[in-house]
């Protein structure tokens, strides 16, 4: 059942993403810099390489160019995270987990010139060499992106 829900969610996300960019679309235009940095950050944070990464903290470290220093420091503080049994199994099998992120159009606080808040849907696909890929259940992330002197950066992420 969970796999069926994940497949339906993925298909809906792909269908919505292929539609026009009208104001009534369910996916916002990724060309906006604040939205773009959110997509890049979440794609990077939730794409994992268990064969070479010690834990998911390594993905946060790769995402540092898209994060404020405070968020990057908080994420790196998890360096003592011990890999799960599943992570260890994935590492042995050379599995990778690839993330795809879509920004959801809808109600959110009004944008300001220096801050946007968005809900995103993240879908992860487990790619296991020699075995067919499988999609995990999508999840929502509530994300804040702020304009800084170096450009737009993600300042907060809450998984919902």
N, CA, C and O atoms as a GROMACS GRO file, in nm:
protein
  640
    1UNK      N    1   0.082  -0.119   0.000
    1UNK     CA    2   0.000   0.000   0.000
    1UNK      C    3   0.087   0.125   0.000
    1UNK      O    4   0.061   0.220  -0.074
    2UNK      N    5   0.191   0.125   0.085
    2UNK     CA    6   0.279   0.242   0.094
    2UNK      C    7   0.348   0.268  -0.040
    2UNK      O    8   0.363   0.383  -0.081
    3UNK      N    9   0.390   0.160  -0.107
    3UNK     CA   10   0.455   0.175  -0.237
    3UNK      C   11   0.358   0.232  -0.339
    3UNK      O   12   0.396   0.316  -0.422
    4UNK      N   13   0.232   0.188  -0.334
    4UNK     CA   14   0.132   0.240  -0.428
    4UNK      C   15   0.110   0.388  -0.406
    4UNK      O   16   0.098   0.464  -0.502
    5UNK      N   17   0.103   0.432  -0.281
    5UNK     CA   18   0.085   0.573  -0.250
    5UNK      C   19   0.206   0.652  -0.301
    5UNK      O   20   0.189   0.761  -0.356
    6UNK      N   21   0.326   0.599  -0.283
    6UNK     CA   22   0.447   0.668  -0.328
    6UNK      C   23   0.447   0.683  -0.480
    6UNK      O   24   0.483   0.789  -0.532
    7UNK      N   25   0.406   0.576  -0.551
    7UNK     CA   26   0.404   0.581  -0.697
    7UNK      C   27   0.301   0.682  -0.743
    7UNK      O   28   0.328   0.760  -0.834
    8UNK      N   29   0.183   0.682  -0.684
    8UNK     CA   30   0.080   0.779  -0.720
    8UNK      C   31   0.129   0.921  -0.694
    8UNK      O   32   0.109   1.010  -0.777
    9UNK      N   33   0.194   0.943  -0.578
    9UNK     CA   34   0.247   1.076  -0.546
    9UNK      C   35   0.352   1.119  -0.647
    9UNK      O   36   0.354   1.235  -0.689
   10UNK      N   37   0.440   1.027  -0.686
   10UNK     CA   38   0.543   1.058  -0.784
   10UNK      C   39   0.480   1.092  -0.919
   10UNK      O   40   0.518   1.190  -0.982
   11UNK      N   41   0.384   1.010  -0.962
   11UNK     CA   42   0.318   1.036  -1.090
   11UNK      C   43   0.246   1.170  -1.089
   11UNK      O   44   0.252   1.245  -1.186
   12UNK      N   45   0.177   1.200  -0.980
   12UNK     CA   46   0.109   1.329  -0.971
   12UNK      C   47   0.209   1.443  -0.976
   12UNK      O   48   0.186   1.543  -1.044
   13UNK      N   49   0.319   1.428  -0.906
   13UNK     CA   50   0.423   1.531  -0.907
   13UNK      C   51   0.479   1.552  -1.046
   13UNK      O   52   0.501   1.665  -1.089
   14UNK      N   53   0.502   1.441  -1.118
   14UNK     CA   54   0.554   1.452  -1.254
   14UNK      C   55   0.452   1.515  -1.347
   14UNK      O   56   0.487   1.600  -1.428
   15UNK      N   57   0.328   1.474  -1.335
   15UNK     CA   58   0.223   1.531  -1.419
   15UNK      C   59   0.205   1.679  -1.393
   15UNK      O   60   0.194   1.758  -1.486
   16UNK      N   61   0.203   1.717  -1.267
   16UNK     CA   62   0.187   1.857  -1.232
   16UNK      C   63   0.308   1.936  -1.280
   16UNK      O   64   0.293   2.048  -1.331
   17UNK      N   65   0.426   1.880  -1.265
   17UNK     CA   66   0.548   1.949  -1.306
   17UNK      C   67   0.555   1.968  -1.456
   17UNK      O   68   0.626   2.058  -1.502
   18UNK      N   69   0.485   1.887  -1.533
   18UNK     CA   70   0.489   1.898  -1.679
   18UNK      C   71   0.385   1.994  -1.732
   18UNK      O   72   0.383   2.023  -1.852
   19UNK      N   73   0.300   2.044  -1.647
   19UNK     CA   74   0.193   2.134  -1.691
   19UNK      C   75   0.244   2.272  -1.721
   19UNK      O   76   0.363   2.300  -1.710
   20UNK      N   77   0.153   2.358  -1.759
   20UNK     CA   78   0.190   2.496  -1.789
   20UNK      C   79   0.227   2.569  -1.661
   20UNK      O   80   0.200   2.520  -1.552
   21UNK      N   81   0.287   2.684  -1.677
   21UNK     CA   82   0.327   2.763  -1.562
   21UNK      C   83   0.225   2.873  -1.535
   21UNK      O   84   0.260   2.987  -1.505
   22UNK      N   85   0.100   2.839  -1.547
   22UNK     CA   86  -0.006   2.936  -1.523
   22UNK      C   87  -0.018   2.963  -1.374
   22UNK      O   88   0.033   2.885  -1.293
   23UNK      N   89  -0.084   3.072  -1.336
   23UNK     CA   90  -0.100   3.100  -1.194
   23UNK      C   91  -0.177   2.992  -1.120
   23UNK      O   92  -0.176   2.988  -0.997
   24UNK      N   93  -0.244   2.905  -1.193
   24UNK     CA   94  -0.324   2.800  -1.130
   24UNK      C   95  -0.250   2.668  -1.121
   24UNK      O   96  -0.306   2.568  -1.076
   25UNK      N   97  -0.124   2.666  -1.162
   25UNK     CA   98  -0.044   2.544  -1.157
   25UNK      C   99  -0.019   2.505  -1.012
   25UNK      O  100  -0.017   2.590  -0.923
   26UNK      N  101   0.000   2.374  -0.987
   26UNK     CA  102   0.028   2.326  -0.852
   26UNK      C  103   0.177   2.329  -0.818
   26UNK      O  104   0.214   2.302  -0.704
   27UNK      N  105   0.261   2.362  -0.913
   27UNK     CA  106   0.403   2.372  -0.889
   27UNK      C  107   0.447   2.511  -0.932
   27UNK      O  108   0.412   2.557  -1.041
   28UNK      N  109   0.523   2.577  -0.847
   28UNK     CA  110   0.565   2.713  -0.879
   28UNK      C  111   0.679   2.713  -0.979
   28UNK      O  112   0.741   2.610  -1.002
   29UNK      N  113   0.705   2.826  -1.036
   29UNK     CA  114   0.812   2.846  -1.133
   29UNK      C  115   0.946   2.839  -1.062
   29UNK      O  116   0.974   2.922  -0.975
   30UNK      N  117   1.031   2.742  -1.097
   30UNK     CA  118   1.160   2.724  -1.032
   30UNK      C  119   1.258   2.835  -1.067
   30UNK      O  120   1.366   2.843  -1.007
   31UNK      N  121   1.226   2.921  -1.162
   31UNK     CA  122   1.320   3.024  -1.204
   31UNK      C  123   1.338   3.132  -1.098
   31UNK      O  124   1.435   3.208  -1.104
   32UNK      N  125   1.248   3.140  -1.002
   32UNK     CA  126   1.263   3.240  -0.897
   32UNK      C  127   1.377   3.198  -0.806
   32UNK      O  128   1.380   3.084  -0.760
   33UNK      N  129   1.472   3.288  -0.779
   33UNK     CA  130   1.593   3.250  -0.704
   33UNK      C  131   1.566   3.189  -0.567
   33UNK      O  132   1.631   3.091  -0.530
   34UNK      N  133   1.472   3.242  -0.491
   34UNK     CA  134   1.443   3.186  -0.358
   34UNK      C  135   1.391   3.044  -0.366
   34UNK      O  136   1.428   2.959  -0.286
   35UNK      N  137   1.304   3.018  -0.464
   35UNK     CA  138   1.252   2.883  -0.483
   35UNK      C  139   1.361   2.790  -0.533
   35UNK      O  140   1.371   2.676  -0.489
   36UNK      N  141   1.443   2.839  -0.624
   36UNK     CA  142   1.548   2.758  -0.683
   36UNK      C  143   1.646   2.708  -0.577
   36UNK      O  144   1.686   2.592  -0.579
   37UNK      N  145   1.684   2.795  -0.484
   37UNK     CA  146   1.778   2.753  -0.380
   37UNK      C  147   1.714   2.650  -0.287
   37UNK      O  148   1.784   2.561  -0.237
   38UNK      N  149   1.585   2.659  -0.265
   38UNK     CA  150   1.514   2.559  -0.184
   38UNK      C  151   1.522   2.423  -0.251
   38UNK      O  152   1.554   2.323  -0.186
   39UNK      N  153   1.492   2.418  -0.381
   39UNK     CA  154   1.497   2.292  -0.455
   39UNK      C  155   1.638   2.234  -0.453
   39UNK      O  156   1.656   2.115  -0.427
   40UNK      N  157   1.737   2.317  -0.480
   40UNK     CA  158   1.876   2.268  -0.481
   40UNK      C  159   1.917   2.217  -0.343
   40UNK      O  160   1.981   2.112  -0.332
   41UNK      N  161   1.880   2.290  -0.239
   41UNK     CA  162   1.918   2.249  -0.103
   41UNK      C  163   1.854   2.116  -0.067
   41UNK      O  164   1.922   2.025  -0.020
   42UNK      N  165   1.722   2.102  -0.088
   42UNK     CA  166   1.654   1.978  -0.050
   42UNK      C  167   1.700   1.861  -0.136
   42UNK      O  168   1.717   1.751  -0.084
   43UNK      N  169   1.719   1.883  -0.266
   43UNK     CA  170   1.770   1.775  -0.351
   43UNK      C  171   1.905   1.725  -0.299
   43UNK      O  172   1.931   1.605  -0.297
   44UNK      N  173   1.990   1.818  -0.256
   44UNK     CA  174   2.123   1.781  -0.208
   44UNK      C  175   2.117   1.714  -0.071
   44UNK      O  176   2.184   1.614  -0.048
   45UNK      N  177   2.037   1.768   0.018
   45UNK     CA  178   2.027   1.714   0.154
   45UNK      C  179   1.970   1.572   0.156
   45UNK      O  180   2.011   1.489   0.237
   46UNK      N  181   1.877   1.545   0.066
   46UNK     CA  182   1.810   1.415   0.069
   46UNK      C  183   1.858   1.319  -0.040
   46UNK      O  184   1.795   1.216  -0.062
   47UNK      N  185   1.968   1.351  -0.107
   47UNK     CA  186   2.036   1.258  -0.196
   47UNK      C  187   2.155   1.202  -0.118
   47UNK      O  188   2.242   1.277  -0.073
   48UNK      N  189   2.156   1.072  -0.103
   48UNK     CA  190   2.256   1.007  -0.017
   48UNK      C  191   2.338   0.905  -0.096
   48UNK      O  192   2.291   0.846  -0.193
   49UNK      N  193   2.462   0.887  -0.051
   49UNK     CA  194   2.552   0.789  -0.109
   49UNK      C  195   2.611   0.705   0.005
   49UNK      O  196   2.724   0.727   0.046
   50UNK      N  197   2.533   0.609   0.055
   50UNK     CA  198   2.578   0.531   0.171
   50UNK      C  199   2.712   0.461   0.153
   50UNK      O  200   2.781   0.434   0.251
   51UNK      N  201   2.751   0.431   0.030
   51UNK     CA  202   2.879   0.366   0.008
   51UNK      C  203   2.998   0.456   0.041
   51UNK      O  204   3.105   0.407   0.076
   52UNK      N  205   2.979   0.588   0.029
   52UNK     CA  206   3.089   0.681   0.056
   52UNK      C  207   3.057   0.779   0.168
   52UNK      O  208   3.149   0.835   0.228
   53UNK      N  209   2.931   0.801   0.198
   53UNK     CA  210   2.891   0.891   0.307
   53UNK      C  211   2.891   0.816   0.439
   53UNK      O  212   2.845   0.702   0.446
   54UNK      N  213   2.942   0.879   0.543
   54UNK     CA  214   2.939   0.818   0.676
   54UNK      C  215   2.796   0.815   0.731
   54UNK      O  216   2.757   0.722   0.801
   55UNK      N  217   2.719   0.919   0.698
   55UNK     CA  218   2.579   0.929   0.741
   55UNK      C  219   2.513   1.038   0.658
   55UNK      O  220   2.574   1.095   0.567
   56UNK      N  221   2.387   1.066   0.689
   56UNK     CA  222   2.315   1.172   0.617
   56UNK      C  223   2.374   1.310   0.644
   56UNK      O  224   2.346   1.405   0.570
   57UNK      N  225   2.454   1.324   0.748
   57UNK     CA  226   2.519   1.452   0.778
   57UNK      C  227   2.609   1.494   0.662
   57UNK      O  228   2.622   1.613   0.635
   58UNK      N  229   2.670   1.397   0.592
   58UNK     CA  230   2.754   1.431   0.478
   58UNK      C  231   2.674   1.502   0.368
   58UNK      O  232   2.726   1.590   0.301
   59UNK      N  233   2.548   1.463   0.350
   59UNK     CA  234   2.464   1.530   0.251
   59UNK      C  235   2.438   1.675   0.293
   59UNK      O  236   2.440   1.765   0.208
   60UNK      N  237   2.414   1.698   0.422
   60UNK     CA  238   2.399   1.836   0.470
   60UNK      C  239   2.525   1.917   0.443
   60UNK      O  240   2.518   2.034   0.406
   61UNK      N  241   2.639   1.855   0.461
   61UNK     CA  242   2.765   1.927   0.435
   61UNK      C  243   2.777   1.963   0.288
   61UNK      O  244   2.825   2.072   0.255
   62UNK      N  245   2.734   1.873   0.198
   62UNK     CA  246   2.736   1.905   0.054
   62UNK      C  247   2.641   2.019   0.022
   62UNK      O  248   2.664   2.095  -0.073
   63UNK      N  249   2.535   2.032   0.100
   63UNK     CA  250   2.435   2.137   0.076
   63UNK      C  251   2.476   2.272   0.134
   63UNK      O  252   2.404   2.370   0.115
   64UNK      N  253   2.588   2.280   0.203
   64UNK     CA  254   2.630   2.404   0.270
   64UNK      C  255   2.625   2.527   0.180
   64UNK      O  256   2.589   2.634   0.231
   65UNK      N  257   2.658   2.520   0.051
   65UNK     CA  258   2.649   2.642  -0.031
   65UNK      C  259   2.508   2.699  -0.044
   65UNK      O  260   2.491   2.814  -0.083
   66UNK      N  261   2.407   2.618  -0.012
   66UNK     CA  262   2.268   2.661  -0.024
   66UNK      C  263   2.206   2.698   0.111
   66UNK      O  264   2.089   2.738   0.117
   67UNK      N  265   2.283   2.686   0.220
   67UNK     CA  266   2.232   2.704   0.356
   67UNK      C  267   2.297   2.824   0.424
   67UNK      O  268   2.412   2.859   0.394
   68UNK      N  269   2.222   2.887   0.516
   68UNK     CA  270   2.284   2.989   0.598
   68UNK      C  271   2.387   2.921   0.687
   68UNK      O  272   2.383   2.800   0.708
   69UNK      N  273   2.480   3.000   0.738
   69UNK     CA  274   2.585   2.943   0.825
   69UNK      C  275   2.522   2.879   0.949
   69UNK      O  276   2.566   2.772   0.994
   70UNK      N  277   2.419   2.944   1.006
   70UNK     CA  278   2.355   2.891   1.126
   70UNK      C  279   2.292   2.754   1.099
   70UNK      O  280   2.307   2.663   1.181
   71UNK      N  281   2.222   2.738   0.987
   71UNK     CA  282   2.160   2.609   0.955
   71UNK      C  283   2.268   2.505   0.924
   71UNK      O  284   2.257   2.390   0.965
   72UNK      N  285   2.369   2.545   0.852
   72UNK     CA  286   2.478   2.453   0.821
   72UNK      C  287   2.548   2.405   0.948
   72UNK      O  288   2.580   2.287   0.961
   73UNK      N  289   2.571   2.497   1.042
   73UNK     CA  290   2.634   2.459   1.169
   73UNK      C  291   2.547   2.363   1.249
   73UNK      O  292   2.598   2.267   1.306
   74UNK      N  293   2.415   2.389   1.253
   74UNK     CA  294   2.322   2.299   1.324
   74UNK      C  295   2.326   2.160   1.264
   74UNK      O  296   2.328   2.060   1.336
   75UNK      N  297   2.325   2.152   1.132
   75UNK     CA  298   2.325   2.023   1.064
   75UNK      C  299   2.456   1.949   1.086
   75UNK      O  300   2.456   1.828   1.108
   76UNK      N  301   2.566   2.021   1.081
   76UNK     CA  302   2.697   1.959   1.102
   76UNK      C  303   2.717   1.913   1.245
   76UNK      O  304   2.799   1.825   1.271
   77UNK      N  305   2.643   1.970   1.338
   77UNK     CA  306   2.652   1.929   1.478
   77UNK      C  307   2.606   1.784   1.495
   77UNK      O  308   2.635   1.722   1.597
   78UNK      N  309   2.535   1.731   1.397
   78UNK     CA  310   2.490   1.592   1.401
   78UNK      C  311   2.597   1.495   1.358
   78UNK      O  312   2.566   1.382   1.320
   79UNK      N  313   2.723   1.537   1.362
   79UNK     CA  314   2.832   1.453   1.312
   79UNK      C  315   2.848   1.324   1.392
   79UNK      O  316   2.917   1.232   1.348
   80UNK      N  317   2.788   1.316   1.508
   80UNK     CA  318   2.797   1.195   1.589
   80UNK      C  319   2.684   1.097   1.557
   80UNK      O  320   2.668   0.996   1.626
   81UNK      N  321   2.606   1.126   1.453
   81UNK     CA  322   2.495   1.038   1.415
   81UNK      C  323   2.552   0.902   1.375
   81UNK      O  324   2.643   0.894   1.292
   82UNK      N  325   2.497   0.798   1.432
   82UNK     CA  326   2.540   0.662   1.397
   82UNK      C  327   2.451   0.611   1.285
   82UNK      O  328   2.329   0.626   1.291
   83UNK      N  329   2.512   0.551   1.182
   83UNK     CA  330   2.432   0.500   1.071
   83UNK      C  331   2.338   0.388   1.117
   83UNK      O  332   2.372   0.308   1.204
   84UNK      N  333   2.220   0.385   1.058
   84UNK     CA  334   2.123   0.281   1.090
   84UNK      C  335   2.165   0.149   1.024
   84UNK      O  336   2.256   0.146   0.941
   85UNK      N  337   2.099   0.041   1.064
   85UNK     CA  338   2.124  -0.089   1.001
   85UNK      C  339   2.092  -0.082   0.852
   85UNK      O  340   2.161  -0.143   0.770
   86UNK      N  341   1.986  -0.008   0.817
   86UNK     CA  342   1.950   0.006   0.676
   86UNK      C  343   2.061   0.078   0.600
   86UNK      O  344   2.096   0.039   0.489
   87UNK      N  345   2.116   0.184   0.660
   87UNK     CA  346   2.225   0.259   0.597
   87UNK      C  347   2.345   0.166   0.571
   87UNK      O  348   2.405   0.169   0.464
   88UNK      N  349   2.378   0.084   0.670
   88UNK     CA  350   2.491  -0.008   0.656
   88UNK      C  351   2.466  -0.111   0.546
   88UNK      O  352   2.556  -0.145   0.470
   89UNK      N  353   2.342  -0.159   0.537
   89UNK     CA  354   2.305  -0.252   0.431
   89UNK      C  355   2.316  -0.184   0.295
   89UNK      O  356   2.370  -0.242   0.200
   90UNK      N  357   2.265  -0.061   0.285
   90UNK     CA  358   2.276   0.014   0.159
   90UNK      C  359   2.422   0.034   0.121
   90UNK      O  360   2.457   0.022   0.004
   91UNK      N  361   2.507   0.065   0.217
   91UNK     CA  362   2.649   0.088   0.190
   91UNK      C  363   2.713  -0.038   0.132
   91UNK      O  364   2.790  -0.030   0.037
   92UNK      N  365   2.682  -0.153   0.190
   92UNK     CA  366   2.739  -0.279   0.141
   92UNK      C  367   2.693  -0.310  -0.001
   92UNK      O  368   2.769  -0.365  -0.080
   93UNK      N  369   2.568  -0.274  -0.033
   93UNK     CA  370   2.511  -0.304  -0.165
   93UNK      C  371   2.537  -0.193  -0.266
   93UNK      O  372   2.496  -0.204  -0.381
   94UNK      N  373   2.605  -0.086  -0.225
   94UNK     CA  374   2.637   0.028  -0.313
   94UNK      C  375   2.511   0.097  -0.365
   94UNK      O  376   2.505   0.141  -0.480
   95UNK      N  377   2.412   0.106  -0.278
   95UNK     CA  378   2.286   0.172  -0.310
   95UNK      C  379   2.306   0.323  -0.305
   95UNK      O  380   2.386   0.373  -0.225
   96UNK      N  381   2.234   0.395  -0.388
   96UNK     CA  382   2.228   0.540  -0.376
   96UNK      C  383   2.082   0.580  -0.363
   96UNK      O  384   1.992   0.508  -0.408
   97UNK      N  385   2.059   0.694  -0.301
   97UNK     CA  386   1.923   0.744  -0.282
   97UNK      C  387   1.920   0.884  -0.345
   97UNK      O  388   1.991   0.975  -0.302
   98UNK      N  389   1.838   0.898  -0.449
   98UNK     CA  390   1.830   1.024  -0.522
   98UNK      C  391   1.700   1.097  -0.490
   98UNK      O  392   1.592   1.039  -0.492
   99UNK      N  393   1.713   1.226  -0.460
   99UNK     CA  394   1.596   1.306  -0.422
   99UNK      C  395   1.551   1.395  -0.537
   99UNK      O  396   1.632   1.444  -0.616
  100UNK      N  397   1.421   1.414  -0.543
  100UNK     CA  398   1.359   1.509  -0.636
  100UNK      C  399   1.263   1.595  -0.556
  100UNK      O  400   1.180   1.544  -0.480
  101UNK      N  401   1.274   1.726  -0.573
  101UNK     CA  402   1.194   1.820  -0.494
  101UNK      C  403   1.106   1.905  -0.583
  101UNK      O  404   1.150   1.952  -0.688
  102UNK      N  405   0.982   1.924  -0.542
  102UNK     CA  406   0.888   2.014  -0.608
  102UNK      C  407   0.836   2.114  -0.507
  102UNK      O  408   0.797   2.076  -0.396
  103UNK      N  409   0.834   2.240  -0.544
  103UNK     CA  410   0.773   2.344  -0.460
  103UNK      C  411   0.624   2.340  -0.486
  103UNK      O  412   0.580   2.335  -0.601
  104UNK      N  413   0.545   2.341  -0.379
  104UNK     CA  414   0.400   2.334  -0.390
  104UNK      C  415   0.343   2.475  -0.389
  104UNK      O  416   0.370   2.554  -0.299
  105UNK      N  417   0.265   2.506  -0.491
  105UNK     CA  418   0.196   2.634  -0.492
  105UNK      C  419   0.082   2.627  -0.393
  105UNK      O  420   0.027   2.519  -0.368
  106UNK      N  421   0.048   2.736  -0.339
  106UNK     CA  422  -0.063   2.736  -0.245
  106UNK      C  423  -0.046   2.844  -0.142
  106UNK      O  424   0.031   2.938  -0.158
  107UNK      N  425  -0.119   2.827  -0.036
  107UNK     CA  426  -0.115   2.928   0.068
  107UNK      C  427   0.016   2.922   0.145
  107UNK      O  428   0.059   2.816   0.191
  108UNK      N  429   0.076   3.036   0.158
  108UNK     CA  430   0.197   3.053   0.238
  108UNK      C  431   0.202   3.200   0.275
  108UNK      O  432   0.136   3.282   0.211
  109UNK      N  433   0.278   3.235   0.376
  109UNK     CA  434   0.286   3.376   0.411
  109UNK      C  435   0.332   3.458   0.290
  109UNK      O  436   0.403   3.409   0.203
  110UNK      N  437   0.290   3.582   0.287
  110UNK     CA  438   0.328   3.670   0.177
  110UNK      C  439   0.480   3.681   0.168
  110UNK      O  440   0.549   3.693   0.269
  111UNK      N  441   0.530   3.676   0.045
  111UNK     CA  442   0.673   3.694   0.024
  111UNK      C  443   0.711   3.838   0.058
  111UNK      O  444   0.632   3.931   0.041
  112UNK      N  445   0.832   3.853   0.105
  112UNK     CA  446   0.888   3.987   0.122
  112UNK      C  447   1.009   3.992   0.028
  112UNK      O  448   1.049   3.888  -0.025
  113UNK      N  449   1.067   4.107   0.006
  113UNK     CA  450   1.184   4.112  -0.082
  113UNK      C  451   1.301   4.027  -0.032
  113UNK      O  452   1.387   3.988  -0.111
  114UNK      N  453   1.304   3.997   0.099
  114UNK     CA  454   1.419   3.926   0.157
  114UNK      C  455   1.385   3.792   0.221
  114UNK      O  456   1.472   3.731   0.284
  115UNK      N  457   1.259   3.745   0.208
  115UNK     CA  458   1.221   3.619   0.275
  115UNK      C  459   1.103   3.555   0.203
  115UNK      O  460   1.005   3.621   0.168
  116UNK      N  461   1.115   3.423   0.182
  116UNK     CA  462   1.001   3.346   0.132
  116UNK      C  463   0.989   3.220   0.216
  116UNK      O  464   1.088   3.169   0.268
  117UNK      N  465   0.868   3.169   0.228
  117UNK     CA  466   0.841   3.044   0.298
  117UNK      C  467   0.762   2.956   0.203
  117UNK      O  468   0.665   3.000   0.142
  118UNK      N  469   0.805   2.831   0.191
  118UNK     CA  470   0.742   2.739   0.097
  118UNK      C  471   0.726   2.601   0.159
  118UNK      O  472   0.800   2.562   0.249
  119UNK      N  473   0.627   2.528   0.107
  119UNK     CA  474   0.615   2.386   0.134
  119UNK      C  475   0.666   2.315   0.010
  119UNK      O  476   0.632   2.352  -0.103
  120UNK      N  477   0.747   2.214   0.031
  120UNK     CA  478   0.801   2.135  -0.080
  120UNK      C  479   0.768   1.989  -0.057
  120UNK      O  480   0.754   1.944   0.057
  121UNK      N  481   0.756   1.915  -0.165
  121UNK     CA  482   0.739   1.770  -0.160
  121UNK      C  483   0.870   1.709  -0.207
  121UNK      O  484   0.919   1.740  -0.315
  122UNK      N  485   0.926   1.621  -0.124
  122UNK     CA  486   1.052   1.554  -0.157
  122UNK      C  487   1.022   1.406  -0.178
  122UNK      O  488   0.958   1.341  -0.094
  123UNK      N  489   1.069   1.354  -0.290
  123UNK     CA  490   1.055   1.212  -0.320
  123UNK      C  491   1.196   1.154  -0.335
  123UNK      O  492   1.280   1.212  -0.403
  124UNK      N  493   1.219   1.042  -0.271
  124UNK     CA  494   1.349   0.975  -0.280
  124UNK      C  495   1.334   0.843  -0.355
  124UNK      O  496   1.240   0.767  -0.332
  125UNK      N  497   1.428   0.818  -0.446
  125UNK     CA  498   1.430   0.693  -0.520
  125UNK      C  499   1.556   0.617  -0.481
  125UNK      O  500   1.667   0.668  -0.491
  126UNK      N  501   1.536   0.494  -0.436
  126UNK     CA  502   1.647   0.407  -0.397
  126UNK      C  503   1.692   0.333  -0.522
  126UNK      O  504   1.616   0.258  -0.583
  127UNK      N  505   1.817   0.356  -0.559
  127UNK     CA  506   1.875   0.292  -0.677
  127UNK      C  507   1.973   0.185  -0.629
  127UNK      O  508   2.079   0.215  -0.574
  128UNK      N  509   1.934   0.061  -0.650
  128UNK     CA  510   2.010  -0.054  -0.602
  128UNK      C  511   2.066  -0.127  -0.724
  128UNK      O  512   1.989  -0.186  -0.800
  129UNK      N  513   2.199  -0.125  -0.745
  129UNK     CA  514   2.255  -0.190  -0.864
  129UNK      C  515   2.208  -0.335  -0.876
  129UNK      O  516   2.210  -0.412  -0.780
  130UNK      N  517   2.166  -0.370  -0.996
  130UNK     CA  518   2.122  -0.507  -1.022
  130UNK      C  519   1.980  -0.536  -0.977
  130UNK      O  520   1.927  -0.644  -1.002
  131UNK      N  521   1.917  -0.439  -0.911
  131UNK     CA  522   1.780  -0.456  -0.862
  131UNK      C  523   1.702  -0.335  -0.913
  131UNK      O  524   1.758  -0.227  -0.929
  132UNK      N  525   1.573  -0.352  -0.937
  132UNK     CA  526   1.496  -0.237  -0.984
  132UNK      C  527   1.489  -0.129  -0.876
  132UNK      O  528   1.491  -0.157  -0.757
  133UNK      N  529   1.482  -0.006  -0.921
  133UNK     CA  530   1.472   0.108  -0.830
  133UNK      C  531   1.335   0.108  -0.764
  133UNK      O  532   1.238   0.054  -0.817
  134UNK      N  533   1.330   0.170  -0.646
  134UNK     CA  534   1.200   0.184  -0.579
  134UNK      C  535   1.191   0.323  -0.519
  134UNK      O  536   1.290   0.381  -0.474
  135UNK      N  537   1.071   0.375  -0.520
  135UNK     CA  538   1.047   0.509  -0.468
  135UNK      C  539   0.992   0.500  -0.327
  135UNK      O  540   0.898   0.425  -0.299
  136UNK      N  541   1.053   0.576  -0.237
  136UNK     CA  542   1.005   0.583  -0.100
  136UNK      C  543   0.886   0.678  -0.092
  136UNK      O  544   0.865   0.758  -0.183
  137UNK      N  545   0.810   0.670   0.014
  137UNK     CA  546   0.694   0.758   0.031
  137UNK      C  547   0.741   0.904   0.035
  137UNK      O  548   0.833   0.937   0.110
  138UNK      N  549   0.677   0.991  -0.044
  138UNK     CA  550   0.714   1.132  -0.042
  138UNK      C  551   0.684   1.195   0.094
  138UNK      O  552   0.600   1.144   0.169
  139UNK      N  553   0.753   1.303   0.125
  139UNK     CA  554   0.727   1.375   0.249
  139UNK      C  555   0.733   1.524   0.221
  139UNK      O  556   0.791   1.569   0.122
  140UNK      N  557   0.673   1.600   0.311
  140UNK     CA  558   0.671   1.746   0.297
  140UNK      C  559   0.778   1.810   0.384
  140UNK      O  560   0.810   1.761   0.492
  141UNK      N  561   0.831   1.918   0.334
  141UNK     CA  562   0.927   2.000   0.410
  141UNK      C  563   0.879   2.144   0.402
  141UNK      O  564   0.846   2.193   0.294
  142UNK      N  565   0.877   2.212   0.516
  142UNK     CA  566   0.845   2.354   0.520
  142UNK      C  567   0.978   2.427   0.528
  142UNK      O  568   1.058   2.402   0.619
  143UNK      N  569   1.003   2.516   0.434
  143UNK     CA  570   1.135   2.575   0.419
  143UNK      C  571   1.127   2.727   0.414
  143UNK      O  572   1.038   2.784   0.352
  144UNK      N  573   1.223   2.792   0.480
  144UNK     CA  574   1.237   2.937   0.475
  144UNK      C  575   1.366   2.968   0.399
  144UNK      O  576   1.472   2.912   0.429
  145UNK      N  577   1.356   3.057   0.302
  145UNK     CA  578   1.472   3.102   0.227
  145UNK      C  579   1.483   3.253   0.244
  145UNK      O  580   1.383   3.325   0.233
  146UNK      N  581   1.604   3.302   0.270
  146UNK     CA  582   1.624   3.445   0.290
  146UNK      C  583   1.730   3.498   0.194
  146UNK      O  584   1.821   3.427   0.152
  147UNK      N  585   1.714   3.626   0.160
  147UNK     CA  586   1.814   3.692   0.076
  147UNK      C  587   1.926   3.740   0.167
  147UNK      O  588   1.901   3.808   0.267
  148UNK      N  589   2.048   3.705   0.133
  148UNK     CA  590   2.166   3.744   0.211
  148UNK      C  591   2.258   3.823   0.118
  148UNK      O  592   2.232   3.831  -0.002
  149UNK      N  593   2.364   3.880   0.170
  149UNK     CA  594   2.459   3.950   0.083
  149UNK      C  595   2.520   3.860  -0.026
  149UNK      O  596   2.566   3.911  -0.129
  150UNK      N  597   2.522   3.728  -0.004
  150UNK     CA  598   2.577   3.637  -0.105
  150UNK      C  599   2.469   3.571  -0.191
  150UNK      O  600   2.500   3.486  -0.274
  151UNK      N  601   2.343   3.610  -0.173
  151UNK     CA  602   2.232   3.554  -0.250
  151UNK      C  603   2.132   3.484  -0.159
  151UNK      O  604   2.142   3.494  -0.037
  152UNK      N  605   2.037   3.415  -0.220
  152UNK     CA  606   1.933   3.344  -0.145
  152UNK      C  607   1.992   3.220  -0.080
  152UNK      O  608   2.066   3.145  -0.144
  153UNK      N  609   1.958   3.198   0.048
  153UNK     CA  610   2.001   3.080   0.122
  153UNK      C  611   1.886   3.026   0.205
  153UNK      O  612   1.799   3.102   0.248
  154UNK      N  613   1.885   2.896   0.227
  154UNK     CA  614   1.784   2.834   0.313
  154UNK      C  615   1.826   2.856   0.458
  154UNK      O  616   1.940   2.827   0.497
  155UNK      N  617   1.732   2.909   0.538
  155UNK     CA  618   1.764   2.936   0.678
  155UNK      C  619   1.693   2.841   0.775
  155UNK      O  620   1.732   2.832   0.892
  156UNK      N  621   1.590   2.770   0.728
  156UNK     CA  622   1.520   2.678   0.818
  156UNK      C  623   1.448   2.572   0.736
  156UNK      O  624   1.394   2.599   0.629
  157UNK      N  625   1.448   2.449   0.788
  157UNK     CA  626   1.379   2.336   0.725
  157UNK      C  627   1.307   2.259   0.835
  157UNK      O  628   1.366   2.223   0.936
  158UNK      N  629   1.178   2.235   0.814
  158UNK     CA  630   1.099   2.152   0.906
  158UNK      C  631   1.034   2.041   0.823
  158UNK      O  632   0.964   2.068   0.726
  159UNK      N  633   1.059   1.917   0.864
  159UNK     CA  634   0.997   1.804   0.794
  159UNK      C  635   0.859   1.784   0.853
  159UNK      O  636   0.841   1.782   0.975
  160UNK      N  637   0.762   1.768   0.766
  160UNK     CA  638   0.622   1.753   0.812
  160UNK      C  639   0.567   1.619   0.771
  160UNK      O  640   0.451   1.588   0.801
   0.00000   0.00000   0.00000
